[in-house]
């Protein structure tokens, strides 16, 4: 797969359909897919209508780009993401983030549903991602480097921007839903983790586990975007309780938290409107 040419083809196919150049990209994970219903959407582009663009078959992921203004900021939203476990290459999985950067987005806000590994945290809480562990999956930067996107060996010491994290912490406090902070680990999936794998992840220092997000953050940082990530903790990891895991329960918990999660997102974006867009220092 020639990632650069595929990306350029995708961009050419949607360039004339974009109502504006977005400044913020927001990925709506499980439980947040219906957030767009609250917005005045100015344009919708289905993934399946973009040549070479990967599409998701996961329940709860509608599969389209939405363009809307949130607190006067031009935003492109991903209503559903694609996952490595669906059979795509890692380069295809992160193609949407690179495409949104090509659209003009400079800030990437990632959301997801995740399993809770830290016994001090509880399902139903939100966790602000302070750092991640992505060594269990292929790097999205594997293969020939594209110099226009970033350097061959990019620094990853501050993947999740400290200034954006501060904004989200403030937003959580003001909306009555204080955010936890922790380390997210991405595993390949699609099966849920075994109790032994959960113990391994906890020993590695992870507070939450999921099947997305970390690879997207790496690709976004490589291409120069500022990144922030928030996980909705939907369940305890396998073996931490006697309750078996299933996707329906994950979706159910996500729906229960949706209203509060949306308020945090809205408040944070309002604060980001005062953030100096394009300041990468």
SVG drawing of the C-alpha trace seen along z (x, -y; Angstrom):
<svg xmlns="http://www.w3.org/2000/svg" viewBox="-30 -33 45 49">
<polyline fill="none" stroke="black" stroke-width="0.4" points="0.0,0.0 1.4,-3.4 0.1,-5.3 1.0,-8.8 -0.7,-8.3 -3.8,-6.7 -4.0,-9.7 -3.8,-12.2 -6.5,-10.3 -8.8,-10.4 -8.2,-14.1 -8.8,-15.0 -12.2,-13.1 -13.5,-15.2 -11.7,-18.5 -14.6,-20.1 -17.1,-18.8 -15.5,-20.3 -17.5,-23.4 -14.5,-24.8 -11.0,-23.9 -11.2,-22.4 -8.9,-23.3 -9.9,-20.5 -10.5,-16.8 -12.6,-14.9 -12.8,-11.1 -16.1,-9.8 -15.5,-6.5 -18.1,-3.9 -20.8,-5.7 -20.2,-9.1 -21.4,-8.4 -24.7,-10.2 -23.1,-13.4 -23.4,-14.7 -27.2,-14.9 -26.7,-17.9 -24.7,-19.7 -25.7,-21.7 -23.9,-19.5 -22.9,-21.4 -21.6,-18.5 -21.5,-14.7 -19.2,-12.4 -19.6,-8.7 -16.3,-6.7 -17.6,-4.3 -17.8,-7.2 -14.1,-8.0 -11.9,-5.9 -9.4,-3.8 -10.7,-4.8 -11.1,-2.0 -14.6,-1.4 -15.7,0.1 -18.2,2.9 -18.2,2.5 -21.7,1.9 -22.0,-1.6 -19.6,-3.1 -21.6,-4.8 -18.7,-5.5 -18.7,-9.1 -17.0,-12.5 -19.1,-15.3 -18.3,-19.0 -19.7,-21.4 -18.8,-24.5 -18.6,-24.0 -18.2,-27.2 -17.3,-28.9 -14.5,-26.5 -14.5,-24.6 -14.4,-20.9 -14.3,-17.7 -15.7,-14.7 -15.2,-11.0 -18.4,-9.3 -16.8,-5.8 -13.2,-4.7 -11.6,-1.7 -9.6,0.9 -6.5,3.0 -8.5,6.1 -10.8,5.6 -8.0,6.8 -6.7,3.5 -3.0,2.7 -1.8,0.2 -1.2,-2.3 -4.8,-2.0 -6.0,-2.3 -4.3,-5.7 -5.1,-7.0 -8.1,-9.0 -5.9,-10.9 -3.5,-11.8 -6.3,-12.8 -7.8,-15.1 -4.3,-16.7 -4.3,-17.2 -7.7,-18.9 -6.1,-21.4 -6.8,-20.1 -4.0,-21.0 -5.5,-19.5 -6.7,-15.9 -9.1,-14.9 -9.4,-11.1 -12.2,-9.4 -12.7,-5.7 -14.4,-3.1 -11.8,-1.2 -11.5,1.5 -10.5,0.3 -7.3,1.9 -6.7,-0.3 -8.8,0.9 -8.8,-2.7 -10.9,-3.7 -14.5,-2.8 -16.5,-2.0 -18.5,-5.0 -15.6,-7.4 -13.5,-9.2 -9.8,-8.8 -7.6,-11.5 -4.8,-9.7 -1.5,-10.9 0.7,-8.4 0.3,-5.2 1.9,-1.8 1.7,-0.7 4.5,2.0 1.9,4.8 0.9,3.5 2.8,2.7 4.0,-0.9 1.9,-3.0 5.2,-4.6 6.7,-1.3 7.9,-1.4 9.3,-4.2 9.1,-7.6 7.3,-10.5 9.5,-13.6 6.6,-16.0 4.7,-14.3 7.5,-14.1 11.0,-12.8 12.1,-9.2 12.5,-8.9 10.0,-11.3 10.1,-12.1 7.2,-10.6 8.0,-12.1 4.9,-14.2 2.3,-12.5 -0.6,-13.9 -0.2,-17.6 0.1,-18.9 -1.8,-22.1 -4.7,-20.2 -4.7,-17.9 -5.0,-20.8 -7.9,-22.1 -9.8,-18.8 -9.1,-18.5 -10.6,-22.0 -13.6,-21.0 -14.2,-17.9 -14.1,-19.8 -16.5,-22.5 -19.0,-20.0 -19.1,-17.9 -17.3,-14.9 -13.7,-15.0 -11.3,-13.1 -8.9,-10.5 -5.5,-10.5 -3.7,-7.4 -1.8,-5.3 -3.7,-3.6 -2.5,-0.4 -3.6,0.7 -3.8,4.4 -4.6,5.9 -8.0,7.5 -10.7,8.3 -11.0,10.7 -11.1,9.2 -8.0,9.8 -7.5,12.9 -7.0,12.5 -3.3,13.2 -3.1,10.5 -4.8,8.0 -2.3,8.8 0.5,8.2 -0.9,4.9 -1.2,3.8 2.4,4.8 3.5,2.7 1.8,-0.3 -1.4,-0.6 -4.6,-2.0 -6.9,-1.3 -6.9,1.1 -8.5,0.8 -8.1,1.7 -7.6,-1.7 -6.3,-5.3 -2.6,-4.8 -1.7,-4.1 -3.7,-7.1 -1.9,-9.3 1.5,-8.2 0.6,-8.9 -0.9,-12.3 2.1,-13.4 4.4,-12.3 2.5,-14.6 2.6,-17.5 -0.8,-17.5 -1.4,-18.3 -3.2,-15.3 -5.5,-14.8 -7.2,-11.5 -10.0,-10.6 -11.3,-7.1 -14.7,-6.2 -14.1,-3.4 -16.9,-0.9 -15.9,2.2 -13.2,3.8 -10.7,6.0 -11.1,9.7 -10.5,11.4 -10.9,8.3 -14.6,9.2 -16.6,12.3 -18.7,10.6 -17.9,11.9 -17.1,9.2 -19.3,8.5 -19.6,5.7 -23.3,5.0 -22.4,4.2 -19.6,1.9 -22.0,0.0 -24.6,-0.2 -22.2,-1.8 -21.0,-4.1 -24.6,-5.3 -25.1,-5.8 -22.1,-8.1 -22.7,-9.8 -24.5,-12.9 -21.8,-13.8 -19.0,-12.9 -20.5,-15.3 -20.6,-18.1 -16.9,-17.6 -16.1,-17.6 -18.2,-20.8 -16.6,-22.6 -13.1,-21.6 -13.7,-22.8 -15.0,-26.1 -11.8,-26.5 -9.7,-25.4 -11.3,-28.2 -9.0,-30.5 -6.1,-28.2 -3.5,-29.5 -4.2,-27.4 -1.0,-26.5 1.2,-27.0 3.3,-23.9 6.1,-25.2"/>
</svg>
